Amino acid sequence: MPKMQAVQISKPRSNFEVVERPIPDPAANQVRIKVEACGVCHSDQLIKDGLWPVITYPRVPGHEVVGRIDAVGSGVTAWKPGERVGVGWHGGHCFECDSCRRGDFLNCVRGQITGINSDGGYAEYMITRQEALARFPAALDVVAAAPLLCAGITTFNALRNSGARPGDRVAVQGIGGLGHLGVQFAAKMGFHTIAISSGKDKAELARKLGAATYIDSASSDPAAELQKLGGAHLILATAPSSKAMASVINGLMPRGKLLIVGASFEPMPVVPAMLLSGKSIAGWPSGTARDSEDTLNFSELTGVMPMIETFPLAKAAEAYEHMIQGKARFRVVLTVS
């Protein structure tokens, strides 16, 4: 039986293992992908440390996957071997629950997550359901664009569904793995883009990414600085710090919105009276495969691209540590083939 190289976690809090596995065959409504690149995301910690309930181990992580279809299962008619595709966090849905019947596939009660419910892209081959596939534009760089399937779709989809309109003041809190893409998308969507981060050294980068204004939260009160500009219609919170998120709420204009995409698990201190002018706090997940496809196409059209560092598949453990320690600028991608 043909073998492939894969990187797996055997049990929670164990080390990454480079192993040989049989190349899997797709079942009905599934495809097999020959992986070319896979991004390393902070959410991979959920598998590494066993922080997500009911993970079956051993498990191969990875949900920023780019590759070519090389086999299809029965019932697959819309996809053909040889097509280049992307696979993100959303790994499929049941089509039957109330959320699915309303078209809200992200909140499917039996929704699948790539690299959590099934093996992901830290491998030479992977299996996925056909509804998880996004067509990958020919002009995009396979390796550089891989993080668009998680960090990219999350910020792009949040912004385009936020209710903000071109010309509105949109602040992006944090210039990191999510934020450096959020600034680019906001600028390309026609928002008056304001970047907020800590340190004067980020100012040049923020403007290079497309920000019209940079606010250094280490030397000034970001909420007060936003109010000097008239207040933000929208603040996209990308840095996973509840304290930092709370510090910008007063920078919203009346009926402005704080939209959270950075996953913080700490309580966020909010004074209810802050919200009585119609301000709101909401969150946004990533998106479906169709949303991934829109993200990729928009990025191809406008030139939005992640800043990445690359590692070969065999050095996945080193790549993960580089990312988890905050040393990456700004996304890490495994090159597979």
N, C-alpha and C positions, 0 to 999 in steps of 0.2 A: 504494500500500500504506500503511495507517495506520501512523503513527509514535508512538513513546513517548520520554520522557526517561529516561535511565539514567546512572548514575555508575559508571565502569569504571576498572580498572587495566590499562594496556596492556602493561606488562612489570614485572618485579620492581623495587622501589624507585623506581618512577615516580610522578608525581603523580596524584591523582584527576582524571578528565576527565568533564565533563558532556557527554553525546553524545545524538544522536538515533539510534534503532534502529527497525527494523520491529517491530511488535507480534507476538510469536511465537505460533504455534498449537500446542495440545497434541497430542502423539502418543498412541498407545494407552496406556492406564493412567495418563495424566497429566491434570492440570487446569491451567487458567490462572487466576491470581489477580490481581485489580486491587488493588494494594497500597495500604493506608491508612497504615501506619506500619512502621518497621523500626528496631530497636535497633542501636546501634553498640557492638560488643563488642571487648574487648582481643584476642580471637582473630582479629579482622579483620587484625591485623598479619601473620598468616601469609600472607595474600594480598598485602597491600601490599608486604611485604619479600621475598616469594618463599621463605618459610621452610618451606613444606609441599612435599614432593616431588611432581613430576608435576602441576603446575597448568597448564592450558591458558589462555593469555592471548590476547586481552583477557578479563578476568573481572570480573563484577559481584559485589561482596561482599554480605554481609548474611544473617544466620541467626536473626534475632528478628523474624519477619515476621507482620503481621496484615493481613488484607484479605478481600475477598469473591470467591468463585469466579464467574467470568464466562463460562467455557467449559470443557467436559470432552471428553476424547478417548474413542475407542472402548474398550469394556471397563469403563468407569467407571459403576457403578450405585448405589453407596452415597452418592454426593455429587452435589449439584444446584447449578446456577447460582443465585446469590443468597445462598448460605450463607456466614456469616462463619467464617473458619478461621484457625488459627495454624500456622506452620511454624518448626521449630527447627533445631538442629545436625544431627540425624539426618534425612537426606534420602531414605532408602530402603534396601532390602536385597534380596538375591537370592532368598530363600526356599529355596535349594538346598544351600548349604554346610553343614558339620557344625554350626556354631554356630546357623544358622537352623533346622535340623532339631530342635535342642534348645530352640528358642524364645529363644535369646540373640541377638536381632537387632542389638544394639549392637556385637557382635563379629563381625558378618558380614564374611567375607574380601573381599567385593566391595561393602561398604557405601558408600553415597553420603553426602556431606557438603554441605549447602546452602551455596552461596556459594564452594565449593571445587571440587567435581566438576561443579557446574552453577551457572548464574548465580543470584544471591540477590536480596535485597529492596531494594537501593539502586536501585530503578527503579519506574516506574509500573505495570508488569506483570511477572510472573514465572511460569515453568513449574515445576511440581514433580510428583513421583510421588504417586499417591493414598495410598500407605501412610505418607506423611510428614505427612498432614493431621491436625490436632487441631481438634475443634469448640470454638468460642470462645463462652463464656457471654455472653448478651445484656446482663447487668448490669455487666460489666466495662468500664472505660474503655479504648478501643482503643489510645490512645497510651500511657497510663501503664502498661498491663499488658504491653506488648511485651517488656520484658526478662524477664518470667516464663518466656519460651520458651527462655532460656539460663541466666542467673544463677538464675532461680527454680527451674526444673526441676532444675538441678544440686544446689542445696542441699536442696530438698524431697525429692528422690529419694534423696539420700545419707542424710539423716536417717531417712527411713522404712524404709530397708533396712539401717540400722546395727546393729540388734539392741538398741538402747537402748529402754527402756520408760518410760511416763509416771512422773514422780517421780524419775527418774535425774538425776544431775548431768551436764549437757551444757554444755561450754564451746565458744564460737565464737571462734576466734583470728582477729582482724582485723575491723574494721568498715569495709568498703568496698563495692564493687559486689556482691560475693557475700555478704560478712559481714552487711551490714545486712538482707539477706533471710534469711540463716541464723538470725539472732537472732529475727526475727519468727516464722519457721516453728517453731523450737525451742520458743518460749514457747507458741505456739498448739497444739502437739502435747502439751503438758502436762509438758515437761521442766523441771527446776530449771535455768534458763538463766543462764549466766555468760558475760559478754562480756569479751574480752581485746583491748586495743589500746594504742597508745602515746599518752600525754598525758591529763592530768586533764580537758581540755576535752571529751573524748568521753563522760564519765560520764553527763551529762544525756541525751544522745542515746541511749546504750545502754539506759537505763531507760525512755525513751520508746518504744523499739522492743520492749520486753518483758523485758529482762534483769533478773533479781533481784539480781545482783551484778555489779559492774564491777571489773576488775583493770587497773591502769595498769602496763604492762610497762616504762615508762620510769623509774618510781620504785620498782619492786619486782620481785622474782623471781617470774614468773607461776607457775612450777611449785611453789614453796614456798607461795604464796598458795592455790593449788588444794588442796594437801595440808592446809592449815589448815581447809579446808571438808570434808575427808574424802576428797579425791581425785576426779577426774572419771571417770565411767563412759565418757564419750566426749568427745573433743576434735575438733571440725570445723575443719580447717585451711584457711582461705580466703585468707589473704594469701600471695602467691607468693614467699615468702622461706624458703629452706631452713634458714637459721640460726634464724629465728623459730620454725619448726616444731620443730626439734630442741630448742629451749629449753623446750618445754612437755611433753616426753615424761615427765619425772619427776613431772609433775603428775597422771598417770593413777593410778588405784587398781589393785590387782592385777586382771588380766584386762581392764583398760580398753583402749580402742582409740583410736589417732590415725587419723582418717579424712581423707585429703587430697583436696581439690577445687581448690585453687589451684595452677595449673600453674607450677612452678618447674623450671628446667632445670639448676640447680646441684646438685652432690652434697650430701646431707644427712648431717652427722656423727652417727652413732648408735653408742653403746657397746652391744655385744651383751648384756652383763650386765644392762642396763636392762630387757631383755625377758623375763628368766627367771622373772618372777612371772606370766607369761601375758599380758603386755601385747603388743599387736600394732599394726602399722602397715599401713594399707591405703589404696587410692585408690578413687575412684568417678567414672565419667564422667557424662554428662548423662542421657539416657533416650530412649525411643522416643516416637512421636506419642501413644500411649496414655498414657504417663507425663506428657507435656505437658498432656494433657486433664485428668488427675487434679490436676496442679499448679494449673491455671486454676480448676478447680471448687473445690478446697480454698481457694484465695485468695478466690474469690467468697464462700464460706461464712464465712470467718474474718476477712476484711478485710485480709489481708496484701497490701501493695502496694509496688512500688519507689519510691524517691525519684528523680525524673528531671529532666533539662533537655532542652529541645527545640530542634531546628534544622530549617529546611526542607531538602528533598532537594538543592536547588541548592547548599547550603552544607555538603555532606557532608565536604569537606576540612577546613573549620573545625571541624566537629563531631568529626571523628576526632582532630585535633590537641588539642582540648580534653580528650578522653578519654585519649589516649596520654600526655599530660603530667601526668595525675593531677589535673586541675583540676575534674573532674566530681563532683558530689555528688547521686547516686552513679552514675547511669546516664544515657546520652545516647540520645535517640530522634529519628530523622528523621521528620518529618511529610510524607507523600507526597500524600495526597488527602483 
